[in-house]
Amino acid sequence: MLKEQLADLTQPQRDRLAFVELRVRFVGEIRRQDLVARFGIQSAAATRDLALYKELAPGNIDYDAKGKSYVLGAHFQSVFDFPPERVLSWLTQGFGDGEPMLLKAWVVSERPTRLTHPDLDVLASVTRAMYQECPLQIEYYSISSGQSEREIVPFALIDNGLRWHVRAYDRKSCEFRDFVITRIKSPQLLKGSEVRVTERSDQDIQWTRIVELELVPHPDQPRPEITEMDYRLDRGVLRMKLRAATAGYILRQLSVDCSPDHSLRGPEYRLWLRDHLALYGVKNALLAPGYRSPDHLRPEAEAE
């Protein structure tokens, strides 16, 4: 019955209702002005859209008179079946919030798919906690310590190329860490709990520190000129500025040889980090292929 009701609407109406659902589910609230700003409609039309969504999905949104906004209802059930890729592209890149549809591609293409995707209900709790700046109580499963109860203060999503993490302050260990979203269970927003100054992102040294790296063609690989073409090197160098909290992930994803003597072998190592000392003090540098700390101590892993 719901699908028939949606089919009777125009495509612009369905796109606006899909946007309402995304905002409420993953941000936690929506105002008429959000619809007006996103779609360029009049305030009266935005009011009608919100009323229509509430009629189609009773219990999904409630009106908060104090905040003058619509908030997530206690009995939310999604109307639109958004693929995880669309949700994550909307959250991180700001596009793809129209009604999910199977569209004909302009050209034939093929791309690798991820082995797993975050559970959207878990992801929604994480992103609402980020937007509303409140702590999140979770059940977390770590390879090193197994299952445990945690209170975290999340502030950013990180894609390491294989899976999604959330960067957060961990009240159990009293430090900033990365948590794999697929290992999070039973998330609950702690709306009455105050976020302390020491738990905010600007206190995360690994997040605020920017490392400048210079990547060059691997000295032991043939045809460096082709590497320059593939990676669009500027005068033989690819200069990158990365957050320390993400550097290890990105260097691993790009298969950069980070050994001081370019000792890694294999056709995947097309680039070499010219100065491995640039990673000194980066906690997740142990993820970078071949990296060895100058003091011969492996940095403690920061990712859970």
Phi, psi and omega in degrees: 000317181296319180297322178294320179296318178294322181296333181282348181273160176285161179300317177300324178295316180296323178297319180291321178293323176297321178296319177303314182294317179299314181300313184291317185289318188256345176250327175105351181199161173207144176242162178304322183297332177297318177292318180300313182291321183286320189247356178068033180259170177281159181300323180296321178293322177296321177298318178295321179297316180295320178294322179293317179298318179296327178289320180288326184228074179301135180094350181281326180226147176233151179269127177260102184296325181294314181271355181053048180211163173266133184239169181298129178283160183290338183239048184294134170222125187296141176268321183257138182264081181281130172294147180305324180299321180293318180297314182292325177292324177292316182295320189261337184236350173080021175219167180093027184262011174283173179304133179293122181222155173273108183256147178287130180285149179285327180224157176287132179208163178215138178218151179292149178250156179286151178290325181220160175231152176297146171295127187293330178291320176295313179303319180298319178296319180296312184289327176294320178296322178295311184293320183272359177052057177226156180292163181229127175268129184224160166256120187239143182244110182254142178297324184279324186237002177075211183278139177204160175266133182227154165242121182236157176242094185280148179217352180202149172263144179230129175256118181263011179096336179245325183205167183259136174245162169241129177276129187203158170275130181259113182289343179284313181266351181059043176206166179276136181215170173255133179243129178288125187294328180291349179262004179266132177231154172050053179288140178223126177288134179257076189293336180272355184268133183277140175273123182281160180300321183289350182261001184273159187299329182288354176263357181272102185298320180292333179280320184276339181283131177252126178255137179255121186241147175239117180254137181230163176303139181298126184301336184257011177256144181286160173054067178299335180295331178286323175300319178299322178291314183297321185255005178053053180289146178259107183056041176082008184225137171251112181264131182230142171244118186231150169293140178302326182293342182244353188302313181299319179299313186291318179296325177290318180297324180274358181054052179271127175288113182253015177286148183294336184246024182040054188268352181285140181242151180135145184294343181286340183270083181270340183239152178230137175282112189295324182233098182291343178293344178296340180267004182298129180088354176279115189295326181264020178297339179296344177281340181287130184304125174079359184291136174229130180297141180304329179269013176066019175250131178284129179298147178291135180295136180265333182284136178283000000 
